[in-house]
Amino acid sequence: MERWLAALAVYKDPRMLRILLLGFSSGLPLLLTLSTLSAWLATQGVSLTAIGLFALVGLPYSLKFVWSPAMDGLRLPWLSRRLGQRRGWALLTQAGLVGAMLFLGFTDPEESIMLTAVAALLIAFFSASQDIVVDAYRVEILKDHEQAAGAAAIQVGYRLGMLVAGAGALFIADSLGWFAAFAVMAALVSVGVATILASPEPAHPENFVAPGHAGAPASERLVAWLRAHVVEPFADFARRRGWLTILLFILLYKFGDAVAGVMANPFYIDMGFSLSEIASVSKIFGLIATLSGVAVAGVVCARYGLFKGLLACGILQMVSNLMFAVQASVGHDIGLLMVTIGIENFSGGMGSAALVAYLSSLCNIAFTATQYALFSSLAAWGRTLLSSAGGWMAESLDWVVFFIVTTGLAAPGLVLLVWLARTYRASAGFAEMPVRASPHRGLKDSD
């Protein structure tokens, strides 16, 4: 019992509240370029084809590793000197978000759909950039055994931000109009701004920004910078034993969960559930279950370590797909639907939090932003690409067999997890002691 209480005590740390608030700021812009934007365009009479093409504005979230080296290796004039590397970049991205949101509110998709698209793309770019620096900040201010709790805190904040930008923005738009909705969302970015201003800068290695010798020619300094902040982050990871297996594990850990999840709504509709029934259960009850799973995963990983936490969460993810098979056998039953969505969202939240904690543990503090952006982008690409065959599978199989198959698709990731822990324990991040060859992480100022 004492160990469980000690694991729970990590949530009382003031840094967890900071991380939650930064997660809120990160989650806020996401739906403004997805469902909320789609709803606005639909009310303006934009064609469904054009609305579908707007999904492309989300590309920056998958490509953020491309410019993440700049956030590790470039100092901003004045901001970096006054606030530090992480806080300076955070404020710059947040200022960009405010401007892009107001810009979007001023556009009229009926008059110039291209201006609306540009504004939405800017929101996605600054949002993805904020994610880079917030993730790096979170990883750097926490010790290894605190990463799971930090992952839980960031996900809780992120989902609350999504809720506000989704249901909240639609409510405001219905009452006051779309510009008011976007203006309120822009004002809420101040939550992240205030959190950054009230937080100390993480400590960094002395060579954190390494542009080369000041007296060297510009070309030599550029080559030195590229080597230090573009080549070395990837080379550092590639020097670890089993690095390819680690990347494959990141790809496959949520494979079965992703394939089942992409077909969840079509499945509910095919079972005869109305849109209102789906929304009331998945959006409200499902959100509570997800947040509960996220919080529990933080405690489990803190109590038992990353390997056991990932394994337990992964097994629950896998088994939860069988609830869909049970639902398919029973058919339309709202009570069972609550159980199915509750178990699925709870286990999915646990798996997501455990994976975020694991990705955080893999980062070398000298290039946190670049490495975490790479790992998280890889996980996102894996969920997107690997789940794309879900529709074909669902059409080829009946629902019961489909969900049994998706349960089996979770097995390769778990097998790789056990293999990594046994074969490449230290380099894969499962040693008892911290595995990063990096300086001590902490805060410059007293916390």
N, C-alpha and C positions, 0 to 999 in steps of 0.2 A: 504493500500500500504506500509506503514512504517513497518508493521509486516512482510510482504513478503520480503522486503529488508533486514530486520534484519535476517530472516531465510536464505536468500541467502548469507549474509555476513560470515556465518560460514565457507564457502569454501575458504575464504581468509586467514584463519588461517594457519600458517606455518606447524602445525602438520598434516594438511590434505595432504600436499605435501609429507611429510614423509610417511604417511600411504599409499598413492598411490604408491610410489616407493617400499615400502615393499610388497604391493600387486603384483606389477610387478614381484618381486623376487619370490613370492609364486606361481604365475601362470606359470612362465617360465618352471619348470620341469614337469608339469602335462602331457602335450602332448608327452613329450619324452618317456613316458611309455605307451602311448595310440596310437593315429593315426600316429604320426611321426615314432614311433618304428615299427608299423605294415607296414608302407610304406617301411622302410628299410629292414625288413625281407622279404617282397614280392620281392624286387629287388634282394635279395640274393638267391632266389629260395626255401625259406623255405615253407613247406606245409601249406595249409590253416588251417588244424587241429592244427598244432603247433602254428600258429599265434593266433588262437582263444584261446588256453590255456594261452597265454601270458597276457590275460586280468586279470588273477589271480594275477599278480604282483601289481595290484592296491589295494589289500586287506589292506595294511597299512593305506590307507585313511579312511577306515571304522572302523579300530581297534585302531586308535590313542589314544583313551581314556584310553587304557590299560597302556601305559607308560607315559601318561601326568602327573601323580602324581610326577614322578621323576623331571619334569621340574618345578614344584612348590616347591618341598621339598628337592632337592639335590643341594648342592653348588659344582660348578666345581673348581678344583684346579687352582689357579692363575687367570683364566678368571673371575670367579664370584667375586673374591676379587678386581680385577682391573677394571672391567666393570660393575659389578652388575649381579643380577640373570637373568634378561631377556636378556640383551645384551650379556652376556657371552654364554648363551645357543644358542642364535641366531647365533653368529659367529661360534660356534661349528657345528651347523647343516649346515651352508653355506659352511664351509670348507669340510664337508662330501659330500655335493652336488657336489662341484667342482671335488673332487677326483672320485666320482662315475660316473660323466659324462665323464671324461677323460678315465676312465676304460672301460666304454661302447664303446667309440670310438675305443679303442685298440682291442676289441674283434672281432672275426670273426664268425658269426653265422653258416657259412658253415662248419667250422672246429670244433667248440665247442659251440653248442647251449646252453649248461648248463652255460657256463661262461657268455654268453650274458644275460641269464635269471637272474643270480646272480647280474650282474651289474644293470640291470633294476630294480630288487627288492631293491637294495641299494638306487637307486635314489628315488624310491617311499617312502622308509622308511625315508630318510633324508628330502624329500619334505614334507611328512606328519608331521614330527617333526618340521620343520620350520613353517608350518601352525599353529601348537600348540602355539609356542612362539610368532609369529607375531600377532595372534588373541588376545592372552593374553596382549601383549604390547599395541595393539590398544585400547582394552577395558579399560585398566588402566590409559592411559594418557588422556582420554576424560571424560567429565562430562556426566550425564545422557541425557541432552538435546542435546548433540553433537553426540550421538551414531549413529543416523540415517545418518548424514553427513559422519561420519567415515565409516559406512557400505558401503555407496555409493563410497567413495574414494577407499576403499580396493577392491571393485568389479571392478571398472574401471581399476585399476592397474592390477588386476588378469587377466582380459580378454585381456588386451594389452600384457601381458606376454604370454598368450596362443596363441595369434596371431603370435607373434614373433617365438615361439617354433614350431608352426604349419607351416604356410606359409613361414616364414623366414628360418627355418631350411631346408625345402624342396628346397627352392631356392638355398641356399648355397651348399647343397649336390649335386644338379644338376650341379652346376658350378665348385665346388672345391673338392667334395667327402664327404663321410659321416664323416670321422674323423674331417675334418675342421668344419662341421656343429656342431658336439658335442663340439668341442673345443671352438667355438664362443659362444655357449650356456653357457658353463662353465665360459667363460670370463664375460658374462653378469650378472652372479651372483654377480659380483663386485658392481652392482647397489645397491643391498641389503646390502652388506658389508659396503659400503661407507655411506649409510643411517644410519645404526646402529652405526657406529663409530662417526657420526656427531650428534647423538641424545642423550639426557640425559636419564638416567635410571628412570623409574617410581618410585614413593614413595610406600613403602610397609609397612604393619603392623609390629610391632616389633617382633611378633612371626611367621613371614612369613615362616621361616625355623625352624621347631621345632623337633629336633632329640631326645629330652629327656634330662635329666640331664647329664652333662658331666661326672660326677663321677659314674654314675649308670652302672651296668653290660651291656655288649653288647646286650644281649637278651632283657633286659628291654628297652634299647634305641631303638632297632628295633621295638618292640611292640608299643612304644610311637610314633615313626615315622609313622608306618602303620596306627595307629589310627588317627593321625593328617592329613595325606596327602592322604590316601586311603579311610578310613571309613568316616571321618568327611565331606569331600566335598559332598558325597551322602546323609549323614545324615542331613547335613545343609539344603539341598534342600527338603528332605522328611519331614522336620519339618514345611514346609510352608502349609498353608491351600490350598486345591485344587491342590496339586502337581501332582497327577495322571492325573487330567483333563488338566493341563498345558502340560504334556508330550504327551497326546493324541492330543492336539491342534497342537503341533509341528509336530507330525506325519501327520496330516490331512490337514494342511494349504495349501499345494501345491499338494494335492491329484489329483484333476481334471486336473490341469495343467500338472502333471507328466504323467498321463495316456494318455492324448492327445499328449504330446510331444514325447513319445516313438514311436508313430505310425505316426509322421509327415512325415518323409521321404518316408516310404512306401505309404502313402496317395498321396504325390506329384507325385510319379512315376506312381501310378495307375491312376492319372488324366491326364497322358500323358506328363508331364513336363520332359525335358531332364536333364541329370546330370549337364550340363553347366548352364541351366536356374536356377536350384535349387541352385547351388553353387553361381552364380552371385547375386541372390537375398538374400539368407539366410546368406551367409558369409560376404557380404559387407554391403548391405542395412540393413540386420538383425542385424549386429553388431552395426551399428550406432543407430538403434532403441533401442537396449538393453542398450547401454551406456546412451542414453537420458533418458530412463525409470529409470535407477539406480539413475541418478543425480536428477531427479524430485522427486523421492521417498524421498531422503534425505531432500529436502526442505519441502515437504508436512508433513513429520513426525516432522520436527523441528517446523513448523508453527502450527500444530494442535495436536501434541502429538502422542504417539505410538498407542493408541487404534484406534483413528480415521484414522491414517495413515495405519495401518494394515487392517482396515475394507475397506477403499477406495481402496487400492491396491488389496485386496482380491476380491472385487466385480468386479474390472476391469479384473483381472485374469479369473474369472468365465465367464464373458460376452464375453471375447475375444475368447473363444472356439467356440462360435456361428459363428464366421467368417469362421471357417473351414467348418461348415455346409453350409454356403452360398457358399463357394468355391466348395464344393461337388455338390451343385445344379447347379452351372454354368459350372463347368468343367475346361478345359484348357483355362485360360485367364491370361496372364502374368501380366497385369495391376492389376487385382484383387489379384493375388498372392502377389504382392508387398504390397498391402493394408493388406492382411491377415497376412503375416509375420511381417509387420511393427507393426500392432496392437498387435499381439501375443508376439513379442519380447519386445515391449515397456512395456506392462503390466506385462510380466514375469520378466523383469528387476526390475520393481517397487516392485513386490511381494518379490523377492529375497532380495533386499536391506532392505525392511521393516522387513523381518523375521530375517535377520542378526542383525539388530538393536535391535530387541526384544530379541533374544538370548543373546546378549551382556548385556542387561539391567537386565537379570536374574542372572548374575554372582556375587558371593561374592568375593571381591578383595583378600581375604585370600587364595583362591584356584581358581583363574580365569582360569588358563590353564586347570585344570581338569574338571571343570564344563562346560566351553565352548566346550571343546573337546567332552564331553558327549552329550551336546545338539546338536551340529552340526553333530555328528555321527548318532544320532537318526534321525535327519532330513534327512540325506543321506540314511539311511537304509529304512526309510519310503518311500522316492521317488523311491528307487530301488525295494523293495519288493511289494509295493502296485501297482506300474505301470506294474509289470510283467504279469498281467492278461490282459493287453491292447490288445495284439495280439489275444487272444481268443475272446475277446469282438468284435474286429473289424471283425473277420471272421464270427461271429454269427449275426452281424447286418450290415445293409448297412451304408455307411459313414455318411450320414446325421443324422441318428438315433444315431450312435456311438458318434458323437461329441455333440449331444444334451444330451446324457447320461453323458458324461464327464463334461458337464456344471453343471449338477445336482450333480455330485460327489464332486464339490467344496463347496456345501452348508453345509455339516456337520462341516467343519472347521470354517466357518463363524458363524454358530450357537454356537459352542463352544467358539469362541472369544467373542461374546456378553454375553454368560453365565458367562465367567470368569470375564469380566469387571463389571458385575452387582453383582456377588456373592462373588468373591474373589479379589476385585479390588486391594487392597494393595499388597497381597501376590503374585498376578499374574503379578505385574509390571505395573499396570495402574493407580496408585495413582498420584496425582499432584506433590507430593514431591518424592525424591528418595526413593526407597523401600528397598534397600539393607541394612542389618545391618552390615555395613562395615566402616572402617576408611575413612577419606577424601582422595579422589584420586587426584593426581597432580604429578608434577615433582619435583625432588630434586633441580634442578638448575632452574634459571630464564629462562623462555622461551622467 
